């Protein structure tokens, strides 16, 4: 019967474990010196050897003839342990045995002495899945177990383990396995399996495994099923990993603002059944490489790429600025997170690429930077107002500036379009002061209307239009309108039509003075300067 590679080549002794010398050396020394603890906690990312080391350590504790702290592998105890036929080494999956009743049963069973071994060893995998009650039920036992009991617990999410448990265990942190160590191990496995594995193929699998040996062997297993001559191209096809050329083509298209080219590559990958979420993550990795190439060009050692790809990464880096690359990484991170709960991953990926291509050029700075600068200025000024560094004068009646030409959004609406005034618009503005303090002040002299399911903001304040270039700000105001009024409006338009003010209530400035000293950005800046508060320009 065929056995999966990650099971067939699981290390049987400490010497076989790779990239964890700080842990294997400590455990071997404890065995040789007879100074083993009663409870251990192994933590680290998946596939780094936590459960494997727990099994080896359990064997070494009970081995009849240990060799330099490692199990001999030849005695009856070692052989039965390798075949999972030893009743004194008990493995428990906390994900499916996490109740307080399971913990009580374990506590009762621990009272019995071992059948054949020196120690009864409990290996509890994914221990963070235990309920709080289960943890508490085990607490005293883990703190002071009988002399014949040892606990070895493993977790990928250390922050979920109760501090009371942590304080009673010896903790060992497993590192991600180095890519070069994974590649070397893969070559060893390939030779034993009479498989040809190219150097670039091994490197690509190692990078895709993200520090996990088990994942690397699983990927190699899939590649072998595809072809016994495993190259980088075979890895790309068999493992669903986007080919490197495609990644660099997309990245360079984003740098060149060539959305058509990038979308064409994505369409081709989608037709070949490539995982869009994985593509997004891989593209983020390449832009991480570009980020390092820009910010620390001498640190090529931390760039995760094949040597032949470094020139391409540097070429892409020469076309971008660091703020642009950081913006790309933010967009890709948000896209990958959204894909986790989306049914249309291709659309999410295409939307992200279009945003990157339309907002990342030096010739046309991203709207996000412009909005961030404005938000930063407003926040700084609001903080100074709150701290008392600037005491504003009594609120005065706002005088609206001369009529401007209507902004395109409203002027493009049909002349006969029906604008329905939103009754609780001023409540919306008050709520926005909490939800989005940067957007609330310029809204004070505005009116909100419902035009066929769209939110129309009627105002002369052009700052609103700048801030609403951010899709996040748009979403906030639409959510606030729904929260206050119950209206579900689809999008935001803004501009100014004097006829709208006359058709409904009077503008705010004609009826009552603004109660908010930050109502008008320009006025607020002037007041701050008059009061001696310096306004820094970006």
C-alpha positions, 0 to 999 in steps of 0.5 A: 500500500502506498504511503504518503511521503510526509508519513514515510519520511517522518523523522524517527530520531532527533538526528533526522529533525531539521532546522530545530537544533536548539530544541533537539539538543536540549531534549537530548541533554535532558534524557542523558542527564535524567533531568526531564520535566513533567510537562512540555509545551511545543509551539510553532507554525504547522509542519515544523516538527512539533508532533514529530519531536513529541513522539521521538521524545516520548520514545526516548523517555521509555527506550531501553537503550537510548543512544546519546539521548535519542531512541535506539529504534531497535528495542521492542518499545521503539518498534511498537511506538513507531507502529502506534502499538504502545498503550503507554504513549497516548496521543490526544487530538484536542480539537475533537476531545476538548470538553471538560468530560474528556479532561476528567476521563484523562485525569482518571486514566492518569492514576493508573501506572504504565503497562510496559514503559517507565513513563506514561506519556500524553501527547496533546495535539492542538492543545489550544482547542481545549475549552477553559473548563477542560484546561481548569480540570487538567490544571492540577494534574499538569502542575503536579502529575504522578511520577509516572506521567509526562505531558507533551502539548503542541499548539500552533496558536500559543496566545489561546493557551491559558497563562496558568498552563503556560506557567507550568510547562517547559516551553519550546518554540519551533522555528519555520524550517529554512527554505534551503533545508527543505530543498535539501530534504526534498532532494534526499527524498527524491533520490530515495524514491528514484524521482528526478527533482530539479534544483529550481523545482525543489526551491519553488516547493520549499518557498511554497511550503512557507517553512513547513516540511509536511506541506513541502512533502505533500506538494512533492507527492502531488508533483510526482503523481503528475510527472516523475521528472519534477521541474519548476514548471511541473510544480507550477502545474501540479501544485496550482502555484502560479508560474513565476513568469506570470507573477512578474508579468502582473507585477510589472504591468501594475508598475506600468499601469497596464491594466489590460495586460495584467487582466489578460494574465489573470484570465489565462491563469483562471482558465487554467484553474489557478487558485485566485487567493493563492495568486493574490498571496504570491503576488504580495510576496513578490511586491514584498521583494520589490519593497525590500529592493527599494528600501534595502537594496543591499539586503538581497539575502532576505529577498525570497526569489531565485537568483535568476529573478533578482534582475527582474525584481530590481527592474520593477523596483526602479519603476515604483516608489516605496509609498506606491509599493506599500499601497499595493501590499495594503490592497493585496492584503485586503483582497486576500482577506476578502477572498476568504469569505467571497464566492467570486474570487476572480472578481475580487482579484480583478478589482484589486489589480485595476485599483493598483493599476489606476492608483500607483503611478508617480505621474498620478499619485494615489488618491489614498495618499492625498486623503491620508494627508488631509485626514492627518492634518485634520486629526492633528488639529482636532487633537490640539483643540481637545488638548486646549492648545488652541481656544477657538473664538465663539462660533460665528455665522458661516458665510457661504462662498460665492456660487461655484459651477455645479460639480459634475456628479449632480449636474449630470443628473437629469433635470427632472430627477427627483431629490427627496430631502433626508429628514435626519441629515443633521443626525447623520452628521452628528453620528459621523463625528464619531464614525469618521471625524475627518469627514464630519466637519465639511459636511456641516454646511451640506444637505443630503438627498435621496435621488432614486436610491443614491445619496446626493450631498448638496454642498459647495465644500469641495473638500467633501469630494476629495475625501469621498474619493476613498471607498472606505469613507463612502462606505462609512457615510452610507452605513451611517445613513442606513443606521440613522434613517434605515435607507439603503442607498447604493452610492454617493454623488455630490455637487451643488445646486442652489435650487435644491436648497430653495426647494427644501429647508434653508441651508444650515448657515442661513438658519443657525450658526454651526456649533462645531468649530471645525465646520469649515476646513479653510476657516478652521485653518485660519483660526488656528493660525490666528491663535498661534497654532502652527499648521504643517504642510505636507 
